[in-house]
Amino acid sequence: MTLTKWRSETGLIKSARKLHKDKTFQLMLEVLRNELPTNRNLPAIGVDSGYPYAYAYGAEVGYRQCIAVLEAMTAEDQVAQEEPVASFAGDDKPDNQ
């Protein structure tokens, strides 16, 4: 299931909101935030050709994405407004012509 599919079903959103208000779940999110790799010492840049640093950065991005998705599961999908389509048909003439 994708986030878009999840957010299209109001029953799942209501369940997620209820879970999100639960004290145990809130503590679990707090632990997740506290375990972000940037809350620990990162490896020095340049050690082992930079791979440990790149790995740590990737883990950080993954943690942050996980938190963002969990938060997004409690919100309804934002319906994008339809973008206007440009028309260059030439039907409209300026007032001074």
N, CA, C and O atoms as CSV, one atom per row, in Angstrom:
chain,resi,resn,atom,element,x,y,z
A,1,MET,N,N,0.842,-1.174,0.000
A,1,MET,CA,C,0.000,0.000,0.000
A,1,MET,C,C,0.889,1.239,0.000
A,1,MET,O,O,1.947,1.257,0.629
A,2,THR,N,N,0.455,2.256,-0.699
A,2,THR,CA,C,1.201,3.510,-0.754
A,2,THR,C,C,0.564,4.531,0.185
A,2,THR,O,O,-0.564,4.353,0.644
A,3,LEU,N,N,1.306,5.600,0.462
A,3,LEU,CA,C,0.782,6.667,1.312
A,3,LEU,C,C,-0.446,7.310,0.673
A,3,LEU,O,O,-1.405,7.641,1.369
A,4,THR,N,N,-0.423,7.487,-0.633
A,4,THR,CA,C,-1.562,8.082,-1.336
A,4,THR,C,C,-2.807,7.219,-1.174
A,4,THR,O,O,-3.893,7.736,-0.913
A,5,LYS,N,N,-2.653,5.908,-1.326
A,5,LYS,CA,C,-3.782,4.983,-1.159
A,5,LYS,C,C,-4.291,5.031,0.280
A,5,LYS,O,O,-5.499,5.068,0.513
A,6,TRP,N,N,-3.366,5.031,1.248
A,6,TRP,CA,C,-3.731,5.100,2.668
A,6,TRP,C,C,-4.560,6.348,2.935
A,6,TRP,O,O,-5.607,6.290,3.580
A,7,ARG,N,N,-4.075,7.480,2.428
A,7,ARG,CA,C,-4.720,8.753,2.718
A,7,ARG,C,C,-6.026,8.943,1.964
A,7,ARG,O,O,-6.748,9.903,2.232
A,8,SER,N,N,-6.348,8.069,1.042
A,8,SER,CA,C,-7.616,8.156,0.326
A,8,SER,C,C,-8.737,7.439,1.077
A,8,SER,O,O,-9.902,7.538,0.692
A,9,GLU,N,N,-8.395,6.721,2.138
A,9,GLU,CA,C,-9.393,5.977,2.901
A,9,GLU,C,C,-9.550,6.608,4.284
A,9,GLU,O,O,-8.648,6.533,5.118
A,10,THR,N,N,-10.705,7.228,4.512
A,10,THR,CA,C,-10.921,7.988,5.747
A,10,THR,C,C,-10.872,7.104,6.995
A,10,THR,O,O,-10.448,7.564,8.056
A,11,GLY,N,N,-11.294,5.858,6.887
A,11,GLY,CA,C,-11.252,4.960,8.045
A,11,GLY,C,C,-9.831,4.724,8.529
A,11,GLY,O,O,-9.579,4.677,9.734
A,12,LEU,N,N,-8.910,4.576,7.600
A,12,LEU,CA,C,-7.503,4.382,7.978
A,12,LEU,C,C,-6.924,5.641,8.600
A,12,LEU,O,O,-6.138,5.563,9.543
A,13,ILE,N,N,-7.305,6.797,8.081
A,13,ILE,CA,C,-6.814,8.052,8.648
A,13,ILE,C,C,-7.310,8.211,10.077
A,13,ILE,O,O,-6.546,8.605,10.957
A,14,LYS,N,N,-8.583,7.908,10.316
A,14,LYS,CA,C,-9.137,8.008,11.669
A,14,LYS,C,C,-8.416,7.069,12.625
A,14,LYS,O,O,-8.115,7.443,13.758
A,15,SER,N,N,-8.139,5.853,12.171
A,15,SER,CA,C,-7.412,4.898,13.007
A,15,SER,C,C,-6.002,5.395,13.308
A,15,SER,O,O,-5.517,5.258,14.431
A,16,ALA,N,N,-5.347,5.971,12.302
A,16,ALA,CA,C,-3.997,6.487,12.491
A,16,ALA,C,C,-3.999,7.652,13.472
A,16,ALA,O,O,-3.100,7.761,14.307
A,17,ARG,N,N,-4.995,8.517,13.379
A,17,ARG,CA,C,-5.091,9.646,14.314
A,17,ARG,C,C,-5.271,9.148,15.739
A,17,ARG,O,O,-4.659,9.668,16.672
A,18,LYS,N,N,-6.118,8.133,15.896
A,18,LYS,CA,C,-6.348,7.566,17.228
A,18,LYS,C,C,-5.048,6.973,17.773
A,18,LYS,O,O,-4.700,7.195,18.933
A,19,LEU,N,N,-4.340,6.227,16.944
A,19,LEU,CA,C,-3.071,5.639,17.362
A,19,LEU,C,C,-2.043,6.721,17.666
A,19,LEU,O,O,-1.278,6.608,18.624
A,20,HIS,N,N,-2.027,7.757,16.857
A,20,HIS,CA,C,-1.053,8.845,17.031
A,20,HIS,C,C,-1.233,9.557,18.367
A,20,HIS,O,O,-0.269,10.093,18.915
A,21,LYS,N,N,-2.461,9.571,18.900
A,21,LYS,CA,C,-2.734,10.211,20.193
A,21,LYS,C,C,-2.375,9.307,21.369
A,21,LYS,O,O,-2.306,9.773,22.506
A,22,ASP,N,N,-2.148,8.029,21.111
A,22,ASP,CA,C,-1.826,7.064,22.163
A,22,ASP,C,C,-0.466,7.400,22.793
A,22,ASP,O,O,0.503,7.670,22.083
A,23,LYS,N,N,-0.403,7.379,24.136
A,23,LYS,CA,C,0.834,7.747,24.840
A,23,LYS,C,C,1.989,6.817,24.492
A,23,LYS,O,O,3.124,7.272,24.343
A,24,THR,N,N,1.720,5.538,24.361
A,24,THR,CA,C,2.784,4.587,24.026
A,24,THR,C,C,3.346,4.887,22.643
A,24,THR,O,O,4.561,4.872,22.446
A,25,PHE,N,N,2.470,5.156,21.695
A,25,PHE,CA,C,2.929,5.469,20.347
A,25,PHE,C,C,3.721,6.770,20.346
A,25,PHE,O,O,4.729,6.877,19.647
A,26,GLN,N,N,3.280,7.760,21.119
A,26,GLN,CA,C,4.016,9.019,21.216
A,26,GLN,C,C,5.420,8.783,21.771
A,26,GLN,O,O,6.385,9.390,21.306
A,27,LEU,N,N,5.532,7.907,22.759
A,27,LEU,CA,C,6.852,7.572,23.296
A,27,LEU,C,C,7.701,6.847,22.260
A,27,LEU,O,O,8.910,7.066,22.184
A,28,MET,N,N,7.079,5.990,21.465
A,28,MET,CA,C,7.809,5.291,20.407
A,28,MET,C,C,8.364,6.292,19.387
A,28,MET,O,O,9.506,6.161,18.945
A,29,LEU,N,N,7.553,7.293,19.016
A,29,LEU,CA,C,8.029,8.326,18.097
A,29,LEU,C,C,9.163,9.135,18.715
A,29,LEU,O,O,10.112,9.512,18.028
A,30,GLU,N,N,9.058,9.399,20.014
A,30,GLU,CA,C,10.124,10.131,20.697
A,30,GLU,C,C,11.432,9.347,20.671
A,30,GLU,O,O,12.500,9.916,20.447
A,31,VAL,N,N,11.343,8.041,20.901
A,31,VAL,CA,C,12.537,7.197,20.824
A,31,VAL,C,C,13.114,7.243,19.416
A,31,VAL,O,O,14.328,7.357,19.245
A,32,LEU,N,N,12.254,7.156,18.411
A,32,LEU,CA,C,12.716,7.214,17.024
A,32,LEU,C,C,13.433,8.530,16.747
A,32,LEU,O,O,14.495,8.542,16.125
A,33,ARG,N,N,12.859,9.627,17.205
A,33,ARG,CA,C,13.513,10.931,17.008
A,33,ARG,C,C,14.844,11.013,17.758
A,33,ARG,O,O,15.813,11.581,17.255
A,34,ASN,N,N,14.885,10.441,18.964
A,34,ASN,CA,C,16.121,10.470,19.759
A,34,ASN,C,C,17.207,9.569,19.184
A,34,ASN,O,O,18.390,9.764,19.464
A,35,GLU,N,N,16.813,8.590,18.386
A,35,GLU,CA,C,17.775,7.667,17.792
A,35,GLU,C,C,18.258,8.116,16.412
A,35,GLU,O,O,18.966,7.373,15.733
A,36,LEU,N,N,17.882,9.320,15.994
A,36,LEU,CA,C,18.395,9.836,14.723
A,36,LEU,C,C,19.916,9.742,14.723
A,36,LEU,O,O,20.548,10.065,15.729
A,37,PRO,N,N,20.504,9.315,13.639
A,37,PRO,CA,C,21.966,9.198,13.597
A,37,PRO,C,C,22.700,10.496,13.925
A,37,PRO,O,O,23.813,10.448,14.451
A,38,THR,N,N,22.108,11.650,13.630
A,38,THR,CA,C,22.792,12.909,13.942
A,38,THR,C,C,22.792,13.214,15.430
A,38,THR,O,O,23.462,14.151,15.864
A,39,ASN,N,N,22.066,12.452,16.210
A,39,ASN,CA,C,22.117,12.612,17.661
A,39,ASN,C,C,23.291,11.844,18.264
A,39,ASN,O,O,23.517,11.886,19.474
A,40,ARG,N,N,24.028,11.150,17.418
A,40,ARG,CA,C,25.243,10.440,17.842
A,40,ARG,C,C,26.417,11.045,17.095
A,40,ARG,O,O,26.227,11.848,16.181
A,41,ASN,N,N,27.593,10.677,17.466
A,41,ASN,CA,C,28.779,11.159,16.771
A,41,ASN,C,C,28.842,10.533,15.384
A,41,ASN,O,O,28.810,9.312,15.232
A,42,LEU,N,N,28.931,11.396,14.379
A,42,LEU,CA,C,29.094,10.906,13.019
A,42,LEU,C,C,30.555,10.552,12.783
A,42,LEU,O,O,31.435,11.129,13.421
A,43,PRO,N,N,30.827,9.625,11.889
A,43,PRO,CA,C,32.227,9.333,11.571
A,43,PRO,C,C,32.888,10.553,10.944
A,43,PRO,O,O,32.224,11.371,10.308
A,44,ALA,N,N,34.169,10.665,11.124
A,44,ALA,CA,C,34.903,11.793,10.557
A,44,ALA,C,C,34.855,11.737,9.038
A,44,ALA,O,O,34.942,10.664,8.441
A,45,ILE,N,N,34.716,12.898,8.424
A,45,ILE,CA,C,34.682,12.965,6.962
A,45,ILE,C,C,36.058,12.569,6.434
A,45,ILE,O,O,37.085,13.005,6.956
A,46,GLY,N,N,36.064,11.752,5.412
A,46,GLY,CA,C,37.318,11.340,4.805
A,46,GLY,C,C,37.835,10.009,5.317
A,46,GLY,O,O,38.757,9.446,4.727
A,47,VAL,N,N,37.276,9.495,6.383
A,47,VAL,CA,C,37.702,8.201,6.895
A,47,VAL,C,C,37.164,7.117,5.969
A,47,VAL,O,O,35.984,7.131,5.620
A,48,ASP,N,N,38.001,6.199,5.577
A,48,ASP,CA,C,37.603,5.098,4.682
A,48,ASP,C,C,36.928,5.615,3.413
A,48,ASP,O,O,35.886,5.097,3.012
A,49,SER,N,N,37.498,6.604,2.796
A,49,SER,CA,C,37.017,7.163,1.529
A,49,SER,C,C,35.612,7.752,1.623
A,49,SER,O,O,34.938,7.887,0.603
A,50,GLY,N,N,35.163,8.102,2.808
A,50,GLY,CA,C,33.873,8.762,2.954
A,50,GLY,C,C,32.674,7.841,3.035
A,50,GLY,O,O,31.559,8.327,3.222
A,51,TYR,N,N,32.845,6.550,2.905
A,51,TYR,CA,C,31.691,5.657,2.927
A,51,TYR,C,C,30.964,5.639,4.266
A,51,TYR,O,O,29.733,5.651,4.265
A,52,PRO,N,N,31.654,5.611,5.417
A,52,PRO,CA,C,30.899,5.634,6.676
A,52,PRO,C,C,30.056,6.907,6.820
A,52,PRO,O,O,28.935,6.859,7.326
A,53,TYR,N,N,30.601,8.040,6.373
A,53,TYR,CA,C,29.846,9.284,6.458
A,53,TYR,C,C,28.630,9.234,5.532
A,53,TYR,O,O,27.534,9.637,5.923
A,54,ALA,N,N,28.821,8.746,4.320
A,54,ALA,CA,C,27.709,8.634,3.376
A,54,ALA,C,C,26.643,7.673,3.905
A,54,ALA,O,O,25.448,7.924,3.749
A,55,TYR,N,N,27.065,6.590,4.520
A,55,TYR,CA,C,26.124,5.636,5.102
A,55,TYR,C,C,25.327,6.294,6.228
A,55,TYR,O,O,24.109,6.136,6.312
A,56,ALA,N,N,26.029,7.036,7.093
A,56,ALA,CA,C,25.363,7.709,8.206
A,56,ALA,C,C,24.361,8.739,7.685
A,56,ALA,O,O,23.265,8.874,8.229
A,57,TYR,N,N,24.736,9.458,6.638
A,57,TYR,CA,C,23.823,10.436,6.055
A,57,TYR,C,C,22.586,9.732,5.488
A,57,TYR,O,O,21.463,10.200,5.673
A,58,GLY,N,N,22.795,8.619,4.807
A,58,GLY,CA,C,21.667,7.862,4.264
A,58,GLY,C,C,20.746,7.351,5.360
A,58,GLY,O,O,19.525,7.366,5.202
A,59,ALA,N,N,21.318,6.902,6.464
A,59,ALA,CA,C,20.504,6.445,7.593
A,59,ALA,C,C,19.696,7.605,8.166
A,59,ALA,O,O,18.532,7.431,8.527
A,60,GLU,N,N,20.303,8.784,8.252
A,60,GLU,CA,C,19.604,9.981,8.746
A,60,GLU,C,C,18.407,10.311,7.862
A,60,GLU,O,O,17.313,10.576,8.363
A,61,VAL,N,N,18.614,10.294,6.563
A,61,VAL,CA,C,17.530,10.590,5.630
A,61,VAL,C,C,16.415,9.553,5.792
A,61,VAL,O,O,15.235,9.902,5.769
A,62,GLY,N,N,16.780,8.303,5.954
A,62,GLY,CA,C,15.786,7.245,6.136
A,62,GLY,C,C,14.967,7.424,7.409
A,62,GLY,O,O,13.748,7.253,7.387
A,63,TYR,N,N,15.616,7.762,8.507
A,63,TYR,CA,C,14.919,8.014,9.765
A,63,TYR,C,C,13.922,9.158,9.599
A,63,TYR,O,O,12.762,9.051,9.997
A,64,ARG,N,N,14.395,10.256,9.004
A,64,ARG,CA,C,13.533,11.429,8.842
A,64,ARG,C,C,12.345,11.127,7.918
A,64,ARG,O,O,11.235,11.603,8.156
A,65,GLN,N,N,12.578,10.347,6.879
A,65,GLN,CA,C,11.494,9.971,5.967
A,65,GLN,C,C,10.480,9.089,6.679
A,65,GLN,O,O,9.276,9.232,6.471
A,66,CYS,N,N,10.954,8.189,7.509
A,66,CYS,CA,C,10.059,7.313,8.273
A,66,CYS,C,C,9.149,8.138,9.178
A,66,CYS,O,O,7.940,7.907,9.220
A,67,ILE,N,N,9.718,9.090,9.893
A,67,ILE,CA,C,8.934,9.948,10.778
A,67,ILE,C,C,7.929,10.757,9.967
A,67,ILE,O,O,6.773,10.892,10.370
A,68,ALA,N,N,8.355,11.292,8.837
A,68,ALA,CA,C,7.465,12.100,7.998
A,68,ALA,C,C,6.289,11.281,7.476
A,68,ALA,O,O,5.163,11.775,7.433
A,69,VAL,N,N,6.537,10.038,7.079
A,69,VAL,CA,C,5.462,9.187,6.565
A,69,VAL,C,C,4.491,8.835,7.687
A,69,VAL,O,O,3.278,8.854,7.480
A,70,LEU,N,N,5.008,8.516,8.871
A,70,LEU,CA,C,4.122,8.213,9.997
A,70,LEU,C,C,3.240,9.403,10.337
A,70,LEU,O,O,2.057,9.231,10.634
A,71,GLU,N,N,3.792,10.595,10.297
A,71,GLU,CA,C,3.011,11.801,10.554
A,71,GLU,C,C,1.990,12.029,9.435
A,71,GLU,O,O,0.850,12.408,9.705
A,72,ALA,N,N,2.388,11.801,8.201
A,72,ALA,CA,C,1.509,12.042,7.053
A,72,ALA,C,C,0.332,11.073,7.021
A,72,ALA,O,O,-0.699,11.379,6.421
A,73,MET,N,N,0.467,9.926,7.647
A,73,MET,CA,C,-0.612,8.939,7.638
A,73,MET,C,C,-1.813,9.402,8.458
A,73,MET,O,O,-2.891,8.815,8.361
A,74,THR,N,N,-1.639,10.445,9.261
A,74,THR,CA,C,-2.746,10.951,10.070
A,74,THR,C,C,-3.488,12.098,9.393
A,74,THR,O,O,-4.473,12.601,9.934
A,75,ALA,N,N,-3.030,12.512,8.225
A,75,ALA,CA,C,-3.634,13.662,7.542
A,75,ALA,C,C,-4.280,13.225,6.237
A,75,ALA,O,O,-3.815,12.309,5.560
A,76,GLU,N,N,-5.369,13.913,5.909
A,76,GLU,CA,C,-6.033,13.629,4.635
A,76,GLU,C,C,-5.159,14.135,3.500
A,76,GLU,O,O,-4.394,15.085,3.659
A,77,ASP,N,N,-5.286,13.487,2.361
A,77,ASP,CA,C,-4.513,13.872,1.182
A,77,ASP,C,C,-4.952,15.246,0.719
A,77,ASP,O,O,-6.145,15.528,0.610
A,78,GLN,N,N,-3.986,16.089,0.451
A,78,GLN,CA,C,-4.283,17.422,-0.064
A,78,GLN,C,C,-4.620,17.295,-1.544
A,78,GLN,O,O,-3.825,16.772,-2.324
A,79,VAL,N,N,-5.783,17.767,-1.921
A,79,VAL,CA,C,-6.187,17.710,-3.321
A,79,VAL,C,C,-5.563,18.909,-4.025
A,79,VAL,O,O,-5.816,20.062,-3.676
A,80,ALA,N,N,-4.754,18.609,-5.009
A,80,ALA,CA,C,-4.097,19.678,-5.747
A,80,ALA,C,C,-5.113,20.378,-6.635
A,80,ALA,O,O,-5.958,19.740,-7.264
A,81,GLN,N,N,-5.016,21.703,-6.675
A,81,GLN,CA,C,-5.897,22.438,-7.557
A,81,GLN,C,C,-5.453,22.202,-8.997
A,81,GLN,O,O,-4.266,22.060,-9.291
A,82,GLU,N,N,-6.428,22.166,-9.864
A,82,GLU,CA,C,-6.122,21.917,-11.265
A,82,GLU,C,C,-5.356,23.103,-11.839
A,82,GLU,O,O,-5.762,24.255,-11.688
A,83,GLU,N,N,-4.259,22.807,-12.489
A,83,GLU,CA,C,-3.432,23.854,-13.074
A,83,GLU,C,C,-4.098,24.375,-14.338
A,83,GLU,O,O,-4.593,23.590,-15.146
A,84,PRO,N,N,-4.115,25.691,-14.516
A,84,PRO,CA,C,-4.718,26.213,-15.743
A,84,PRO,C,C,-3.889,25.822,-16.967
A,84,PRO,O,O,-2.660,25.770,-16.919
A,85,VAL,N,N,-4.581,25.555,-18.038
A,85,VAL,CA,C,-3.912,25.167,-19.272
A,85,VAL,C,C,-3.724,26.419,-20.119
A,85,VAL,O,O,-4.680,27.153,-20.369
A,86,ALA,N,N,-2.511,26.658,-20.552
A,86,ALA,CA,C,-2.227,27.823,-21.383
A,86,ALA,C,C,-2.846,27.648,-22.753
A,86,ALA,O,O,-2.783,26.573,-23.350
A,87,SER,N,N,-3.435,28.707,-23.235
A,87,SER,CA,C,-4.021,28.682,-24.562
A,87,SER,C,C,-3.467,29.864,-25.344
A,87,SER,O,O,-3.585,31.012,-24.915
A,88,PHE,N,N,-2.877,29.588,-26.463
A,88,PHE,CA,C,-2.295,30.620,-27.302
A,88,PHE,C,C,-3.067,30.700,-28.625
A,88,PHE,O,O,-2.478,30.899,-29.687
A,89,ALA,N,N,-4.357,30.546,-28.545
A,89,ALA,CA,C,-5.189,30.495,-29.738
A,89,ALA,C,C,-5.287,31.836,-30.449
A,89,ALA,O,O,-5.551,31.872,-31.651
A,90,GLY,N,N,-5.083,32.930,-29.741
A,90,GLY,CA,C,-5.151,34.243,-30.360
A,90,GLY,C,C,-6.556,34.795,-30.439
A,90,GLY,O,O,-6.781,35.768,-31.159
A,91,ASP,N,N,-7.520,34.210,-29.725
A,91,ASP,CA,C,-8.894,34.693,-29.739
A,91,ASP,C,C,-9.034,36.027,-29.012
A,91,ASP,O,O,-9.875,36.849,-29.375
A,92,ASP,N,N,-8.215,36.242,-27.989
A,92,ASP,CA,C,-8.321,37.470,-27.202
A,92,ASP,C,C,-7.409,38.533,-27.797
A,92,ASP,O,O,-6.237,38.273,-28.071
A,93,LYS,N,N,-7.947,39.724,-27.995
A,93,LYS,CA,C,-7.162,40.835,-28.525
A,93,LYS,C,C,-7.071,41.900,-27.452
A,93,LYS,O,O,-8.041,42.130,-26.730
A,94,PRO,N,N,-5.924,42.556,-27.329
A,94,PRO,CA,C,-5.820,43.641,-26.346
A,94,PRO,C,C,-6.810,44.758,-26.663
A,94,PRO,O,O,-7.233,44.917,-27.808
A,95,ASP,N,N,-7.176,45.529,-25.637
A,95,ASP,CA,C,-8.161,46.594,-25.791
A,95,ASP,C,C,-7.723,47.696,-26.747
A,95,ASP,O,O,-8.573,48.353,-27.350
A,96,ASN,N,N,-6.410,47.917,-26.902
A,96,ASN,CA,C,-5.931,49.026,-27.724
A,96,ASN,C,C,-5.848,48.666,-29.218
A,96,ASN,O,O,-5.347,49.474,-30.000
A,97,GLN,N,N,-6.306,47.519,-29.626
A,97,GLN,CA,C,-6.253,47.159,-31.051
A,97,GLN,C,C,-7.604,47.085,-31.664
A,97,GLN,O,O,-7.727,46.794,-32.854
